[in-house]
């Protein structure tokens, strides 16, 4: 099994070295968070990544997702147990919508702001 840190380090190194596929380097289409949430559920992303991208069997994706180009590159050529999703299955526009949804997920409250914990 591939460790999360190694996978993310590989993705970021690939970006730095310019080895991300050309399609992923192009400007991503603007995303629709509402449609992205529907896709995240309908395409089964939530099964591994949690309903709000909080992680589970799969990596934590939200809040603060990686750039859409990185997510696109990983979806197309994943490491580990995730199957690849070609553009015929999940379009670049759909990925942009999913990214917009993940970007819309608010950060959890700070521990100091939760009265029951203080």
C-alpha positions, 0 to 999 in steps of 0.5 A: 500500500502506498503511503499518503505522504509519498503519493502527495510528494510524488504529485507535487514533485511531478508538478514542479518538474513539469511532468503533469499531463498537458491537459491538466496544465491547461486552465481549468474550467470554472467549477459549479460547487452545487453540481460538484456535490451531486457528482461527488455523491453520484460518482461514489467519491464519498465512499472513500473520501467521506461526504465532505471530503474529510477522508476515510479509506481515501485521502482527505480532500477538503477543506482546502483541496489541492489545485484542480490541475493536481487533482485532475492528474491524480484522477487520471493516473492514480497511485495506490488503490484508486481506479483511474477515471478517464475523461470519458467517465469524468470530464475535466468540467466535472472535475472542476465542479467537484473541485469547486465543491471541495473548495466550498467545504468550510474549515472546522471550528477551532477547538478554542471556539467549542465550549464543550471542549473548554 
